[in-house]
Amino acid sequence: MRRFIQHLKDSGQLEVITKPVSPILQAPRLARGRGPVLFERIDGFQAIVNLLASRALLAQALNVDERGLLHKLLSTAATGKTVMQDLAWDLERTPDLSKLPVMKFFERDGGPYITAGVVVAKYGHRINASVHRMMVVDKTSLAVRLVPPRHTYLMHKASAKKGEPLNIAVAIGVDPVTLFATTTRLPCGLEFNYAAALKGKAQTLIECENGIPVPPSEIVLEGQISPTRTTNEGPFVDLTGTYDIVRPEPVIEVTRMVSARDPIYHSILPAGAEHSLLMGIPYEPQIYNACKNVTKVKNVVLTAGGRHYLHAVIQIEKQTEGDAKNVIMAAFAAHTSLKHVVVVDEDIDIYDADDIEFAVATRVKGDLDVMVIPNVRGSSLDPRTGSDGTTTKVGVDATAPLVDHWKFERVR
């Protein structure tokens, strides 16, 4: 992570705030809407916010051109190697979450939240790494949001059924490629292999005292998820900038805390660009792979206005009439949280909102080209989704008809 921060600094993309700043509301307010921000004095720590706050920054971390991001992800399989190294941490600290610059982002938040912590869990021979929001309960306890039926949730359920705690470690301040890999939906246990493949070199792992392997990190919290203890988690502002509901969630009991010397704490702003990019971009290859079985797909983008999650634009090389509608149905099946899909031709720049609007303005005939699909499963993150979990999805065929196609040719 430090190497990437140095790259941002050297390239003039990093804003540094040297004055003392509080992690409670003040730092998030200063960082919101900006690019990468490094706070040098925040409760005795440094803290980085907005580390991957744009598609361009994610592409830089992956060492690809922004427009080649999708194809980088499509061409990378989770086949990289990992290597265990016997490394010691610079400092061992008395477990005390109040000593970390954990941020409270909004006034109604249930408490300060760790938002960029990679939770590595081990159950039997299975190891899973994923990012979960964690609300500080007290000096050594965190309420962790475990979403069913994801891997950490299932591992905790299995251990709790036997009355056993689930051993975990929380890695804060990992490099951005590893962070991205742990937000990608993969078969259980392949997150670090995927990180290695994306980097083109083996992923280093360090074994904690409780036997959990973690990537090199600024701060590591060792502990366990209690099999019986729960507490109310929330409110918390989720992807769409609206408050999620309060739920009873399991509690992580922190038993050990280690760190680098003068560690840099990483925080992801809820409903910020980094939050939506890390949640949504991993779905773009899934949508592409589903749609390529229908027709020739050129590109896929989950748009910023749709929080990189709810809206997709798909560029195709149209072969027959009806291709776009089949693509729309394939996209909804591939990413069930999608709400609106627009399909465009090769001559439309899917990274340009004006060009997408041009396609809708000139190539859509509402009674023929708009698909409305009511009463289907929606995203729980969409406040318009009903209490029964259903919504109405809309697909827009913004491709030019093949008949009289000359009428739609754009001058250059």
C-alpha positions in Angstrom: 0.0 0.0 0.0 2.8 2.4 0.8 4.3 1.9 -2.7 1.0 2.8 -4.2 0.6 5.9 -2.0 4.1 6.9 -3.0 3.1 6.5 -6.7 0.1 8.8 -6.0 2.3 11.3 -4.4 4.9 11.3 -7.1 2.3 11.6 -9.8 0.5 14.6 -8.1 -2.6 12.6 -7.4 -2.3 12.6 -3.6 -3.6 15.4 -1.3 -1.9 15.6 2.1 -3.6 17.2 5.1 -1.1 18.0 7.8 -3.3 19.7 10.4 -4.8 17.6 13.2 -8.1 16.0 12.2 -10.7 14.0 14.2 -11.8 10.6 12.9 -15.3 11.3 14.1 -17.2 13.0 11.3 -14.4 15.6 10.5 -12.0 13.4 8.4 -14.8 11.8 6.3 -16.4 15.2 5.7 -13.0 16.6 4.5 -12.4 13.6 2.2 -15.8 13.2 0.6 -15.9 14.1 -3.1 -12.1 14.2 -3.3 -9.4 12.0 -4.7 -6.9 10.2 -2.5 -6.3 12.0 0.8 -3.6 11.3 3.3 -4.3 12.6 6.8 -0.9 12.9 8.6 -2.3 13.6 12.1 -5.4 11.8 13.0 -5.4 10.6 16.7 -1.7 9.9 16.5 -1.9 8.0 13.2 -1.7 8.5 9.5 -4.8 7.6 7.5 -5.5 7.2 3.8 -8.9 7.7 2.4 -10.1 7.3 -1.3 -7.2 5.1 -2.2 -9.1 3.7 -5.2 -11.6 6.4 -5.7 -11.9 6.2 -9.5 -11.7 3.6 -12.2 -8.5 5.2 -13.4 -6.9 4.6 -10.0 -7.9 1.0 -9.9 -6.4 0.6 -13.4 -3.2 2.2 -12.2 -3.0 -0.3 -9.3 -3.5 -3.1 -11.8 -1.0 -1.6 -14.2 -3.3 -1.4 -17.1 -4.9 1.3 -19.2 -8.3 2.3 -17.9 -10.1 1.1 -21.0 -8.3 -2.2 -20.8 -9.5 -2.9 -17.2 -12.3 -5.3 -18.1 -10.1 -7.4 -20.4 -7.3 -7.5 -17.8 -9.9 -9.0 -15.4 -11.3 -11.4 -18.1 -7.9 -12.7 -18.9 -6.8 -13.4 -15.3 -7.7 -16.6 -13.5 -7.2 -17.3 -9.8 -4.2 -19.5 -10.5 -1.4 -17.5 -8.9 0.9 -18.9 -6.1 1.2 -17.9 -2.5 4.3 -18.0 -0.4 4.5 -18.0 3.4 7.1 -15.8 5.0 8.2 -15.7 8.6 8.0 -12.0 9.2 7.7 -10.2 12.5 5.5 -7.2 13.1 7.3 -4.0 14.2 5.0 -3.4 17.2 2.7 -5.4 19.4 0.0 -3.3 20.9 -2.4 -3.9 23.8 -5.7 -4.7 22.1 -7.6 -1.5 22.3 -9.7 -0.4 19.3 -10.1 3.1 20.8 -6.4 3.7 20.1 -7.0 3.4 16.3 -8.4 6.2 14.1 -11.5 4.3 13.3 -13.9 6.7 11.7 -17.5 7.6 12.3 -18.8 8.7 8.9 -22.4 10.0 9.5 -24.2 11.3 12.6 -26.7 8.4 12.8 -24.0 5.7 12.4 -24.2 3.1 15.1 -20.6 3.9 16.0 -17.1 4.1 14.4 -16.7 1.6 11.6 -13.7 -0.3 10.2 -14.5 -0.4 6.5 -11.3 -1.5 4.7 -10.5 -4.5 6.9 -9.9 -7.8 5.1 -11.3 -10.5 7.3 -9.4 -13.7 6.8 -11.3 -16.7 8.4 -10.2 -20.3 8.8 -12.5 -23.3 9.4 -10.9 -26.7 9.1 -8.9 -26.6 5.9 -10.9 -23.8 4.4 -9.6 -20.2 4.3 -11.6 -17.2 3.1 -10.6 -13.6 2.7 -13.3 -10.9 2.2 -14.1 -7.3 3.2 -16.8 -6.8 5.8 -17.9 -3.6 7.6 -17.2 -3.8 11.4 -18.7 -1.5 14.0 -16.7 -0.8 17.1 -18.7 -2.0 20.2 -16.0 -1.5 22.8 -12.2 -1.6 23.2 -12.0 -5.3 22.1 -15.2 -6.0 20.3 -16.6 -5.5 16.8 -20.0 -6.2 15.4 -19.4 -7.7 11.9 -22.0 -7.7 9.1 -22.0 -11.2 7.7 -24.2 -11.4 4.6 -25.8 -14.7 3.8 -25.0 -16.9 2.0 -21.4 -15.6 1.5 -18.4 -17.7 2.6 -17.6 -16.1 6.0 -21.2 -16.3 7.0 -21.4 -20.0 6.1 -18.1 -20.7 7.9 -19.3 -18.9 11.0 -22.7 -20.8 10.9 -20.8 -24.1 10.7 -18.5 -23.3 13.6 -21.3 -21.9 15.7 -23.4 -25.0 15.2 -20.6 -26.9 17.0 -20.4 -24.2 19.6 -16.9 -23.2 18.4 -15.6 -19.7 17.8 -14.4 -19.0 14.3 -10.7 -17.9 14.2 -10.1 -14.8 12.1 -7.7 -12.0 11.5 -8.5 -8.5 10.2 -5.8 -7.0 7.9 -6.0 -3.2 7.6 -3.9 -1.4 5.1 -3.2 -4.1 2.5 -2.0 -3.3 -1.0 -4.8 -2.2 -3.4 -4.5 -5.3 -5.7 -5.0 -7.7 -2.8 -7.8 -5.5 -1.5 -9.6 -5.7 -4.9 -9.0 -9.5 -5.1 -10.7 -10.0 -1.7 -13.8 -8.1 -2.9 -14.2 -10.4 -6.0 -16.7 -13.3 -5.9 -14.5 -16.4 -6.2 -14.6 -20.0 -5.0 -13.7 -20.1 -1.3 -10.0 -19.9 -0.6 -8.8 -18.5 -4.0 -8.7 -14.8 -3.1 -4.9 -14.7 -2.5 -4.3 -16.8 -5.6 -6.3 -14.3 -7.6 -4.3 -11.4 -6.1 -1.1 -13.2 -7.1 -2.3 -13.7 -10.7 -3.3 -10.0 -11.0 0.1 -9.0 -9.8 2.0 -11.5 -11.9 4.0 -12.7 -8.9 3.5 -14.8 -5.8 1.4 -13.4 -3.0 3.2 -13.1 0.3 1.4 -14.3 3.4 2.3 -14.1 7.1 1.0 -16.6 9.6 -0.6 -15.0 12.7 -0.3 -16.5 16.2 -3.8 -18.0 15.8 -2.8 -19.7 12.6 -4.5 -17.3 10.2 -2.5 -16.3 7.1 -2.7 -12.6 6.2 -1.1 -10.4 3.5 1.5 -7.8 4.5 -0.6 -5.1 6.3 -0.2 -1.9 8.3 -2.4 -3.2 11.2 -3.6 -6.7 12.0 -6.3 -7.6 14.6 -6.3 -11.2 15.6 -9.4 -12.7 17.3 -12.4 -14.9 16.8 -16.1 -14.6 15.9 -18.1 -15.7 18.9 -20.4 -18.7 18.3 -23.1 -17.2 20.6 -22.6 -13.5 21.1 -24.5 -11.0 18.9 -25.3 -7.3 19.1 -27.2 -4.8 17.1 -25.1 -3.5 14.1 -26.0 -0.2 12.5 -27.3 2.1 11.4 -24.7 2.3 8.6 -24.8 4.2 5.3 -24.6 1.7 2.5 -23.8 1.9 -1.2 -26.6 4.2 -2.4 -26.0 6.8 0.4 -29.0 5.7 2.4 -29.1 4.1 5.8 -29.2 0.3 6.0 -31.4 -1.2 8.7 -30.1 -2.3 12.2 -29.7 -6.1 12.5 -28.3 -8.4 15.2 -24.9 -9.5 14.0 -22.1 -11.7 15.4 -19.3 -10.2 17.5 -15.6 -10.4 16.8 -13.6 -10.6 20.0 -10.1 -9.1 19.5 -7.3 -10.9 21.3 -4.2 -9.4 19.7 -3.2 -6.3 17.8 0.1 -5.8 15.9 1.2 -3.2 13.4 4.0 -1.7 11.3 5.9 1.2 12.9 4.0 4.4 12.4 1.1 2.5 10.5 -1.1 4.1 7.9 -4.7 3.3 8.6 -7.0 2.8 5.5 -10.6 3.8 5.6 -13.2 3.4 2.8 -15.9 6.1 2.8 -19.4 4.5 2.8 -21.3 5.4 -0.4 -18.0 6.9 -1.8 -16.5 6.1 -5.1 -14.0 3.5 -3.7 -16.9 1.7 -2.0 -18.9 1.4 -5.1 -16.0 0.5 -7.4 -14.8 -2.3 -5.1 -18.3 -3.7 -4.9 -19.3 -3.4 -8.5 -16.3 -3.7 -10.9 -15.8 -7.5 -10.1 -19.2 -8.1 -11.7 -18.3 -6.7 -15.1 -16.4 -9.8 -16.2 -19.4 -12.0 -15.0 -21.8 -9.9 -17.1 -19.5 -10.0 -20.1 -19.1 -13.8 -19.9 -22.9 -14.3 -19.7 -23.6 -12.0 -22.6 -20.9 -13.3 -24.9 -22.9 -16.5 -25.2 -25.7 -14.5 -26.8 -23.9 -12.3 -29.4 -20.6 -10.6 -29.9 -19.9 -8.4 -26.9 -17.3 -5.7 -27.1 -17.4 -4.1 -23.6 -19.3 -3.8 -20.4 -19.3 -1.0 -17.8 -21.2 -0.6 -14.6 -21.7 3.2 -14.4 -20.8 5.6 -11.7 -24.3 7.1 -11.6 -25.6 3.6 -10.9 -23.1 3.3 -8.1 -21.1 0.8 -10.2 -23.7 -1.7 -9.2 -27.3 -1.0 -10.3 -26.8 0.2 -13.9 -24.9 -1.5 -16.8 -24.1 -0.4 -20.3 -23.2 -3.2 -22.7 -21.6 -2.6 -26.1 -22.2 -5.2 -28.7 -21.5 -6.0 -32.4 -25.1 -6.7 -33.4 -25.7 -9.7 -35.5 -29.4 -10.1 -35.7 -32.5 -8.2 -34.4 -33.3 -9.3 -30.9 -29.6 -9.6 -29.9 -29.9 -6.7 -27.6 -32.9 -8.0 -25.7 -31.2 -11.4 -25.2 -28.2 -9.6 -23.9 -30.4 -7.7 -21.4 -31.8 -10.9 -20.1 -28.4 -12.5 -19.8 -27.1 -9.5 -17.9 -29.9 -9.5 -15.4 -29.3 -13.3 -14.8 -25.5 -12.7 -14.4 -25.8 -9.9 -11.8 -29.2 -10.1 -10.1 -28.7 -6.8 -8.4 -28.8 -5.0 -11.7 -31.8 -2.7 -12.1 -31.4 -1.0 -15.5 -29.4 -2.1 -18.6 -28.7 -0.2 -21.7 -27.3 -2.0 -24.8 -25.5 0.1 -27.4 -23.6 -0.3 -30.7 -19.9 -0.4 -31.3 -19.8 3.3 -32.3 -21.0 4.4 -28.9 -18.4 5.3 -26.3 -19.6 3.5 -23.2 -17.3 5.6 -21.0 -19.0 8.8 -22.1 -22.4 9.5 -20.5 -23.3 12.0 -23.3 -22.7 9.4 -26.0 -24.9 6.9 -24.2 -27.6 9.5 -23.9 -27.2 10.2 -27.7 -27.8 6.5 -28.4 -31.0 6.5 -26.3 -32.1 9.8 -27.9 -31.6 8.6 -31.5 -32.0 4.8 -31.5 -34.8 4.0 -29.0 -38.4 3.7 -29.9 -40.1 3.3 -26.5 -42.9 0.8 -27.5 -40.4 -1.5 -29.2 -37.1 -1.1 -27.5 -37.9 -0.8 -23.8 -38.3 -4.0 -21.8 -40.1 -3.7 -18.4 -39.8 -6.7 -16.1 -41.9 -6.4 -13.0 -41.9 -8.5 -9.8 -38.3 -9.8 -9.9 -35.7 -10.1 -7.3 -33.9 -6.8 -6.7 -31.0 -5.5 -4.7 -31.5 -5.0 -0.9 -29.2 -1.9 -1.3 -31.8 -0.2 -3.6 -34.2 1.7 -1.3 -36.9 1.3 -4.0 -36.9 -2.5 -3.7 -40.0 -3.6 -1.9 -40.2 -5.3 1.5 -40.7 -8.6 -0.3 -37.3 -8.1 -2.1 -38.8 -7.6 -5.5 -38.5 -4.7 -7.9 -39.1 -3.7 -11.6 -36.2 -4.0 -14.0 -35.8 -2.1 -17.2 -33.8 -2.9 -20.3 -33.2 -0.5 -23.1 -32.2 -1.5 -26.6 -30.3 1.5 -27.8 -28.9 -0.2 -30.8 -29.7 0.9 -34.4 -32.0 -1.3 -36.5 -30.2 -3.4 -39.0 -32.7 -2.4 -41.7 -31.9 1.1 -43.1 -28.8 1.1 -40.9 -27.3 3.8 -43.1 -29.7 6.3 -41.4 -27.8 5.9 -38.1 -24.2 6.2 -39.4 -22.4 9.0 -37.6 -20.3 11.4 -39.5 -16.6 11.7 -38.4 
